[in-house]
Amino acid sequence: MQPLSILCRSLRDIDTYTTGFPLGTNQGQANIFRAVKRILPGPYTFILPATKELPKQCIKHGSSTRYAKRRQVGVRMPDDPICQAILQNLEEPLICTSVKYLAEDEWILDPVTIADIYEPLV
């Protein structure tokens, strides 16, 4: 199954679509939620266990007769004001992905380069 990430507007959304971040215990287990709360929104992707609340377009992968359920999903809460404005007007998370060069193991970040490479394939 291909990796998948979703853009969320808030920590509440992340808790809805995933099992959330561990809160820690008094027995020395780290409070991951507290650390994450300090750095989000920001340029980070966290891989978390998915819940059944994840939109159906994200959960099922494959042909219409056989599905594999998604057990994990990457979650992001971007700090970009344009992304935040778009997410505030949506009722579900926005699916996002990363793109690698076809022949190399490098990520493409520039949207113009992505369009130049992949537009002829569409």
OpenMM code with the backbone's topology and positions (N, CA, C; nanometers):
from openmm import Vec3, app, unit

residues = "MET GLN PRO LEU SER ILE LEU CYS ARG SER LEU ARG ASP ILE ASP THR TYR THR THR GLY PHE PRO LEU GLY THR ASN GLN GLY GLN ALA ASN ILE PHE ARG ALA VAL LYS ARG ILE LEU PRO GLY PRO TYR THR PHE ILE LEU PRO ALA THR LYS GLU LEU PRO LYS GLN CYS ILE LYS HIS GLY SER SER THR ARG TYR ALA LYS ARG ARG GLN VAL GLY VAL ARG MET PRO ASP ASP PRO ILE CYS GLN ALA ILE LEU GLN ASN LEU GLU GLU PRO LEU ILE CYS THR SER VAL LYS TYR LEU ALA GLU ASP GLU TRP ILE LEU ASP PRO VAL THR ILE ALA ASP ILE TYR GLU PRO LEU VAL".split()
positions = [
    Vec3(0.0839, -0.1169, 0.0000),
    Vec3(0.0000, 0.0000, 0.0000),
    Vec3(0.0890, 0.1240, 0.0000),
    Vec3(0.0534, 0.2215, -0.0813),
    Vec3(0.1311, 0.3442, -0.0925),
    Vec3(0.1159, 0.4301, 0.0322),
    Vec3(0.2229, 0.4986, 0.0745),
    Vec3(0.2120, 0.5900, 0.1880),
    Vec3(0.1144, 0.7031, 0.1561),
    Vec3(0.0473, 0.7516, 0.2578),
    Vec3(-0.0501, 0.8580, 0.2402),
    Vec3(-0.0425, 0.9521, 0.3586),
    Vec3(-0.0533, 1.0808, 0.3315),
    Vec3(-0.0586, 1.1800, 0.4382),
    Vec3(-0.1836, 1.2642, 0.4204),
    Vec3(-0.2318, 1.3166, 0.5333),
    Vec3(-0.3446, 1.4080, 0.5298),
    Vec3(-0.3051, 1.5382, 0.5985),
    Vec3(-0.3613, 1.6477, 0.5495),
    Vec3(-0.3421, 1.7777, 0.6118),
    Vec3(-0.4611, 1.8020, 0.7036),
    Vec3(-0.4337, 1.8307, 0.8292),
    Vec3(-0.5387, 1.8548, 0.9277),
    Vec3(-0.5339, 1.9996, 0.9732),
    Vec3(-0.6482, 2.0526, 1.0132),
    Vec3(-0.6540, 2.1926, 1.0573),
    Vec3(-0.6241, 2.2101, 1.2045),
    Vec3(-0.6329, 2.1002, 1.2849),
    Vec3(-0.6133, 2.1145, 1.4287),
    Vec3(-0.5710, 1.9821, 1.4911),
    Vec3(-0.5250, 1.9896, 1.6148),
    Vec3(-0.4930, 1.8679, 1.6904),
    Vec3(-0.6186, 1.7840, 1.7120),
    Vec3(-0.7330, 1.8489, 1.7235),
    Vec3(-0.8601, 1.7757, 1.7378),
    Vec3(-0.8858, 1.6890, 1.6145),
    Vec3(-0.8579, 1.7433, 1.4957),
    Vec3(-0.8742, 1.6637, 1.3728),
    Vec3(-0.7784, 1.5451, 1.3711),
    Vec3(-0.6550, 1.5682, 1.4142),
    Vec3(-0.5578, 1.4584, 1.4198),
    Vec3(-0.6096, 1.3493, 1.5131),
    Vec3(-0.6671, 1.3885, 1.6268),
    Vec3(-0.7234, 1.2902, 1.7206),
    Vec3(-0.8454, 1.2191, 1.6627),
    Vec3(-0.9182, 1.2834, 1.5732),
    Vec3(-1.0347, 1.2206, 1.5103),
    Vec3(-0.9928, 1.1121, 1.4125),
    Vec3(-0.8929, 1.1395, 1.3295),
    Vec3(-0.8565, 1.0497, 1.2206),
    Vec3(-0.7467, 0.9502, 1.2572),
    Vec3(-0.6867, 0.9685, 1.3747),
    Vec3(-0.5825, 0.8765, 1.4221),
    Vec3(-0.6079, 0.8458, 1.5697),
    Vec3(-0.5279, 0.7566, 1.6245),
    Vec3(-0.5388, 0.7286, 1.7677),
    Vec3(-0.4710, 0.8365, 1.8505),
    Vec3(-0.4087, 0.9348, 1.7873),
    Vec3(-0.3496, 1.0487, 1.8564),
    Vec3(-0.2098, 1.0214, 1.9081),
    Vec3(-0.1582, 1.1202, 1.9787),
    Vec3(-0.0228, 1.1141, 2.0339),
    Vec3(-0.0282, 1.0644, 2.1783),
    Vec3(0.0689, 0.9815, 2.2187),
    Vec3(0.0719, 0.9329, 2.3575),
    Vec3(0.0849, 1.0488, 2.4565),
    Vec3(0.0076, 1.0422, 2.5642),
    Vec3(0.0102, 1.1461, 2.6673),
    Vec3(0.1173, 1.1224, 2.7714),
    Vec3(0.1743, 1.0042, 2.7753),
    Vec3(0.2763, 0.9744, 2.8749),
    Vec3(0.2137, 0.9269, 3.0048),
    Vec3(0.2982, 0.8823, 3.0954),
    Vec3(0.2521, 0.8333, 3.2251),
    Vec3(0.3430, 0.8862, 3.3342),
    Vec3(0.3027, 0.8649, 3.4554),
    Vec3(0.3866, 0.9030, 3.5696),
    Vec3(0.5051, 0.8085, 3.5864),
    Vec3(0.5048, 0.6951, 3.5166),
    Vec3(0.6121, 0.5969, 3.5286),
    Vec3(0.7299, 0.6274, 3.4349),
    Vec3(0.7403, 0.7491, 3.3873),
    Vec3(0.8563, 0.7868, 3.3077),
    Vec3(0.8353, 0.7874, 3.1584),
    Vec3(0.7176, 0.7454, 3.1103),
    Vec3(0.6916, 0.7474, 2.9668),
    Vec3(0.6749, 0.8932, 2.9221),
    Vec3(0.7390, 0.9302, 2.8128),
    Vec3(0.7380, 1.0685, 2.7644),
    Vec3(0.5985, 1.1130, 2.7216),
    Vec3(0.5690, 1.2393, 2.7449),
    Vec3(0.4432, 1.2980, 2.7010),
    Vec3(0.4658, 1.3549, 2.5605),
    Vec3(0.4435, 1.2710, 2.4602),
    Vec3(0.4652, 1.3094, 2.3205),
    Vec3(0.3689, 1.4210, 2.2807),
    Vec3(0.2457, 1.4138, 2.3288),
    Vec3(0.1458, 1.5149, 2.2949),
    Vec3(0.1949, 1.6553, 2.3313),
    Vec3(0.2514, 1.6709, 2.4472),
    Vec3(0.2993, 1.8023, 2.4922),
    Vec3(0.4089, 1.8542, 2.3987),
    Vec3(0.5008, 1.7675, 2.3586),
    Vec3(0.6087, 1.8083, 2.2680),
    Vec3(0.5528, 1.8464, 2.1307),
    Vec3(0.4596, 1.7669, 2.0805),
    Vec3(0.4005, 1.7932, 1.9493),
    Vec3(0.3210, 1.9234, 1.9513),
    Vec3(0.2517, 1.9486, 2.0591),
    Vec3(0.1705, 2.0699, 2.0717),
    Vec3(0.2561, 2.1964, 2.0601),
    Vec3(0.3823, 2.1880, 2.1030),
    Vec3(0.4718, 2.3036, 2.0951),
    Vec3(0.5224, 2.3304, 1.9544),
    Vec3(0.5295, 2.2273, 1.8698),
    Vec3(0.5882, 2.2463, 1.7367),
    Vec3(0.4859, 2.2534, 1.6234),
    Vec3(0.3605, 2.2234, 1.6528),
    Vec3(0.2570, 2.2321, 1.5501),
    Vec3(0.1741, 2.3579, 1.5704),
    Vec3(0.1306, 2.4212, 1.4624),
    Vec3(0.1533, 2.3834, 1.3226),
    Vec3(0.2993, 2.4040, 1.2824),
    Vec3(0.3403, 2.3246, 1.1851),
    Vec3(0.4774, 2.3309, 1.1383),
    Vec3(0.5030, 2.2316, 1.0268),
    Vec3(0.6268, 2.2248, 0.9788),
    Vec3(0.6617, 2.1427, 0.8619),
    Vec3(0.6942, 1.9976, 0.8966),
    Vec3(0.6078, 1.9324, 0.9722),
    Vec3(0.6354, 1.7961, 1.0182),
    Vec3(0.5247, 1.7012, 0.9753),
    Vec3(0.5628, 1.5762, 0.9495),
    Vec3(0.4665, 1.4699, 0.9231),
    Vec3(0.4871, 1.3634, 1.0288),
    Vec3(0.3783, 1.3237, 1.0937),
    Vec3(0.3824, 1.2188, 1.1958),
    Vec3(0.3038, 1.0993, 1.1447),
    Vec3(0.3622, 0.9804, 1.1573),
    Vec3(0.2948, 0.8575, 1.1167),
    Vec3(0.2249, 0.8018, 1.2395),
    Vec3(0.0918, 0.7906, 1.2315),
    Vec3(0.0119, 0.7455, 1.3451),
    Vec3(-0.0861, 0.6371, 1.3013),
    Vec3(-0.1321, 0.5544, 1.3952),
    Vec3(-0.2345, 0.4549, 1.3616),
    Vec3(-0.3646, 0.5250, 1.3198),
    Vec3(-0.4222, 0.4803, 1.2100),
    Vec3(-0.5462, 0.5396, 1.1583),
    Vec3(-0.6674, 0.4851, 1.2338),
    Vec3(-0.7745, 0.5649, 1.2384),
    Vec3(-0.9012, 0.5190, 1.2950),
    Vec3(-1.0011, 0.4996, 1.1817),
    Vec3(-1.1156, 0.4438, 1.2138),
    Vec3(-1.2198, 0.4229, 1.1130),
    Vec3(-1.2854, 0.5534, 1.0703),
    Vec3(-1.2530, 0.6640, 1.1391),
    Vec3(-1.3068, 0.7951, 1.1023),
    Vec3(-1.2373, 0.8551, 0.9809),
    Vec3(-1.1245, 0.7982, 0.9416),
    Vec3(-1.0534, 0.8460, 0.8240),
    Vec3(-1.1483, 0.8367, 0.7041),
    Vec3(-1.1587, 0.9412, 0.6207),
    Vec3(-1.2498, 0.9352, 0.5058),
    Vec3(-1.2251, 0.8120, 0.4195),
    Vec3(-1.3328, 0.7585, 0.3630),
    Vec3(-1.3231, 0.6314, 0.2908),
    Vec3(-1.2248, 0.6354, 0.1744),
    Vec3(-1.2023, 0.7537, 0.1164),
    Vec3(-1.1043, 0.7644, 0.0081),
    Vec3(-0.9640, 0.7346, 0.0584),
    Vec3(-0.9404, 0.7503, 0.1866),
    Vec3(-0.8087, 0.7267, 0.2455),
    Vec3(-0.7930, 0.5847, 0.2980),
    Vec3(-0.9011, 0.5251, 0.3448),
    Vec3(-0.8929, 0.3954, 0.4123),
    Vec3(-0.8715, 0.2812, 0.3150),
    Vec3(-0.9486, 0.2799, 0.2083),
    Vec3(-0.9462, 0.1654, 0.1178),
    Vec3(-0.8562, 0.1935, -0.0005),
    Vec3(-0.7810, 0.0922, -0.0365),
    Vec3(-0.6843, 0.1050, -0.1447),
    Vec3(-0.6945, -0.0214, -0.2291),
    Vec3(-0.7060, -0.0066, -0.3572),
    Vec3(-0.7086, -0.1242, -0.4426),
    Vec3(-0.8307, -0.1252, -0.5327),
    Vec3(-0.8551, -0.2391, -0.5946),
    Vec3(-0.9666, -0.2510, -0.6879),
    Vec3(-1.0988, -0.2535, -0.6124),
    Vec3(-1.2075, -0.2419, -0.6853),
    Vec3(-1.3393, -0.2365, -0.6210),
    Vec3(-1.3807, -0.3695, -0.5607),
    Vec3(-1.3177, -0.4793, -0.5989),
    Vec3(-1.3575, -0.6088, -0.5445),
    Vec3(-1.2732, -0.6519, -0.4259),
    Vec3(-1.1540, -0.5953, -0.4104),
    Vec3(-1.0655, -0.6318, -0.2990),
    Vec3(-0.9993, -0.5086, -0.2417),
    Vec3(-1.0150, -0.4876, -0.1134),
    Vec3(-0.9583, -0.3701, -0.0480),
    Vec3(-0.8588, -0.4106, 0.0587),
    Vec3(-0.7585, -0.3281, 0.0765),
    Vec3(-0.6668, -0.3419, 0.1895),
    Vec3(-0.6894, -0.2195, 0.2775),
    Vec3(-0.7192, -0.2399, 0.4032),
    Vec3(-0.7453, -0.1261, 0.4923),
    Vec3(-0.6144, -0.0614, 0.5357),
    Vec3(-0.6174, 0.0703, 0.5402),
    Vec3(-0.5006, 0.1477, 0.5805),
    Vec3(-0.4894, 0.1451, 0.7321),
    Vec3(-0.3746, 0.1003, 0.7812),
    Vec3(-0.3532, 0.0930, 0.9251),
    Vec3(-0.2839, 0.2173, 0.9810),
    Vec3(-0.2066, 0.2833, 0.8972),
    Vec3(-0.1341, 0.4026, 0.9405),
    Vec3(-0.1530, 0.5142, 0.8387),
    Vec3(-0.1412, 0.6355, 0.8866),
    Vec3(-0.1514, 0.7511, 0.7981),
    Vec3(-0.0563, 0.8589, 0.8492),
    Vec3(0.0040, 0.9309, 0.7564),
    Vec3(0.0852, 1.0452, 0.7935),
    Vec3(-0.0067, 1.1644, 0.8171),
    Vec3(0.0181, 1.2399, 0.9219),
    Vec3(-0.0630, 1.3587, 0.9496),
    Vec3(0.0261, 1.4817, 0.9547),
    Vec3(-0.0264, 1.5884, 0.8978),
    Vec3(0.0450, 1.7156, 0.8969),
    Vec3(-0.0522, 1.8251, 0.9376),
    Vec3(-0.0006, 1.9238, 1.0058),
    Vec3(-0.0768, 2.0439, 1.0385),
    Vec3(0.0106, 2.1611, 0.9934),
    Vec3(-0.0061, 2.2041, 0.8673),
    Vec3(0.0842, 2.3034, 0.8086),
    Vec3(0.0695, 2.4406, 0.8729),
    Vec3(0.1800, 2.5154, 0.8745),
    Vec3(0.1764, 2.6513, 0.9272),
    Vec3(0.1600, 2.7565, 0.8177),
    Vec3(0.1474, 2.7126, 0.6945),
    Vec3(0.1281, 2.8038, 0.5824),
    Vec3(-0.0121, 2.8657, 0.5895),
    Vec3(-0.0226, 2.9994, 0.5856),
    Vec3(-0.1538, 3.0638, 0.5999),
    Vec3(-0.2535, 3.0271, 0.4902),
    Vec3(-0.2055, 3.0023, 0.3693),
    Vec3(-0.2963, 2.9646, 0.2607),
    Vec3(-0.3525, 2.8246, 0.2861),
    Vec3(-0.2665, 2.7307, 0.3236),
    Vec3(-0.3129, 2.5948, 0.3567),
    Vec3(-0.4101, 2.5984, 0.4741),
    Vec3(-0.3786, 2.6784, 0.5755),
    Vec3(-0.4680, 2.6885, 0.6911),
    Vec3(-0.6049, 2.7421, 0.6499),
    Vec3(-0.6084, 2.8413, 0.5633),
    Vec3(-0.7355, 2.8979, 0.5180),
    Vec3(-0.8172, 2.7943, 0.4406),
    Vec3(-0.7516, 2.7180, 0.3557),
    Vec3(-0.8211, 2.6131, 0.2796),
    Vec3(-0.8765, 2.5084, 0.3752),
    Vec3(-0.7939, 2.4630, 0.4692),
    Vec3(-0.8367, 2.3590, 0.5634),
    Vec3(-0.9518, 2.4057, 0.6513),
    Vec3(-0.9559, 2.5321, 0.6887),
    Vec3(-1.0637, 2.5843, 0.7725),
    Vec3(-1.1989, 2.5779, 0.7014),
    Vec3(-1.1958, 2.5748, 0.5677),
    Vec3(-1.3206, 2.5702, 0.4907),
    Vec3(-1.3600, 2.4293, 0.4474),
    Vec3(-1.2844, 2.3302, 0.4898),
    Vec3(-1.3161, 2.1919, 0.4566),
    Vec3(-1.3682, 2.1199, 0.5801),
    Vec3(-1.4524, 2.0209, 0.5588),
    Vec3(-1.5045, 1.9440, 0.6716),
    Vec3(-1.4263, 1.8150, 0.6939),
    Vec3(-1.3360, 1.7835, 0.6050),
    Vec3(-1.2524, 1.6646, 0.6160),
    Vec3(-1.1087, 1.7048, 0.5873),
    Vec3(-1.0142, 1.6176, 0.6213),
    Vec3(-0.8741, 1.6509, 0.5910),
    Vec3(-0.8497, 1.6518, 0.4405),
    Vec3(-0.7420, 1.7134, 0.4025),
    Vec3(-0.7011, 1.7197, 0.2627),
    Vec3(-0.5901, 1.6178, 0.2412),
    Vec3(-0.6043, 1.5339, 0.1416),
    Vec3(-0.5025, 1.4331, 0.1119),
    Vec3(-0.3822, 1.5017, 0.0481),
    Vec3(-0.2630, 1.4643, 0.0914),
    Vec3(-0.1418, 1.5176, 0.0303),
    Vec3(-0.0446, 1.4023, 0.0072),
    Vec3(0.0550, 1.4275, -0.0709),
    Vec3(0.1523, 1.3243, -0.1024),
    Vec3(0.2876, 1.3886, -0.1272),
    Vec3(0.3874, 1.3073, -0.1434),
    Vec3(0.5206, 1.3521, -0.1816),
    Vec3(0.5528, 1.2890, -0.3160),
    Vec3(0.6379, 1.3530, -0.3925),
    Vec3(0.6697, 1.3040, -0.5259),
    Vec3(0.8203, 1.2841, -0.5362),
    Vec3(0.8601, 1.1659, -0.5847),
    Vec3(1.0018, 1.1384, -0.6083),
    Vec3(1.0322, 1.1519, -0.7562),
    Vec3(1.1584, 1.1861, -0.7864),
    Vec3(1.2030, 1.1814, -0.9251),
    Vec3(1.1876, 1.0380, -0.9747),
    Vec3(1.1535, 1.0224, -1.0999),
    Vec3(1.1303, 0.8890, -1.1544),
    Vec3(1.2524, 0.7986, -1.1437),
    Vec3(1.3708, 0.8517, -1.1718),
    Vec3(1.4902, 0.7671, -1.1777),
    Vec3(1.5810, 0.7826, -1.0554),
    Vec3(1.5480, 0.8714, -0.9648),
    Vec3(1.6350, 0.8971, -0.8508),
    Vec3(1.5592, 0.8814, -0.7203),
    Vec3(1.6315, 0.8745, -0.6129),
    Vec3(1.5701, 0.8622, -0.4812),
    Vec3(1.5692, 0.9976, -0.4105),
    Vec3(1.5242, 1.1009, -0.4831),
    Vec3(1.5171, 1.2362, -0.4295),
    Vec3(1.3736, 1.2866, -0.4392),
    Vec3(1.3352, 1.3719, -0.3463),
    Vec3(1.2015, 1.4295, -0.3462),
    Vec3(1.1988, 1.5544, -0.4312),
    Vec3(1.0893, 1.5753, -0.5039),
    Vec3(1.0696, 1.6961, -0.5829),
    Vec3(0.9850, 1.7910, -0.4984),
    Vec3(1.0344, 1.9104, -0.4762),
    Vec3(0.9619, 2.0070, -0.3948),
    Vec3(0.9022, 2.1206, -0.4771),
    Vec3(0.9596, 2.1486, -0.5914),
    Vec3(0.9151, 2.2601, -0.6740),
    Vec3(0.7951, 2.2196, -0.7599),
    Vec3(0.6792, 2.2861, -0.7444),
    Vec3(0.5603, 2.2474, -0.8214),
    Vec3(0.5774, 2.2625, -0.9724),
    Vec3(0.6591, 2.3569, -1.0168),
    Vec3(0.6824, 2.3733, -1.1605),
    Vec3(0.7576, 2.2515, -1.2149),
    Vec3(0.8565, 2.2040, -1.1404),
    Vec3(0.9310, 2.0841, -1.1816),
    Vec3(0.8385, 1.9625, -1.1850),
    Vec3(0.7522, 1.9489, -1.0856),
    Vec3(0.6563, 1.8371, -1.0825),
    Vec3(0.5680, 1.8417, -1.2065),
    Vec3(0.5150, 1.9600, -1.2395),
    Vec3(0.4293, 1.9732, -1.3565),
    Vec3(0.5057, 1.9409, -1.4851),
    Vec3(0.6288, 1.9891, -1.4962),
    Vec3(0.7093, 1.9627, -1.6155),
    Vec3(0.7326, 1.8142, -1.6377),
    Vec3(0.7585, 1.7418, -1.5276),
    Vec3(0.7896, 1.5987, -1.5380),
    Vec3(0.6645, 1.5139, -1.5582),
    Vec3(0.5590, 1.5419, -1.4815),
    Vec3(0.4445, 1.4511, -1.4762),
    Vec3(0.3267, 1.4906, -1.5637),
    Vec3(0.3177, 1.6172, -1.6079),
    Vec3(0.2052, 1.6593, -1.6905),
    Vec3(0.1939, 1.5778, -1.8202),
    Vec3(0.3055, 1.5477, -1.8884),
    Vec3(0.2945, 1.4669, -2.0102),
    Vec3(0.2419, 1.3244, -1.9843),
    Vec3(0.2520, 1.2760, -1.8623),
    Vec3(0.2067, 1.1408, -1.8307),
    Vec3(0.0572, 1.1310, -1.8028),
    Vec3(-0.0071, 1.2466, -1.7866),
    Vec3(-0.1507, 1.2465, -1.7508),
    Vec3(-0.2367, 1.2320, -1.8715),
] * unit.nanometer
topology = app.Topology()
chain = topology.addChain("A")
for resn in residues:
    res = topology.addResidue(resn, chain)
    for name in ("N", "CA", "C"):
        topology.addAtom(name, app.Element.getBySymbol(name[0]), res)
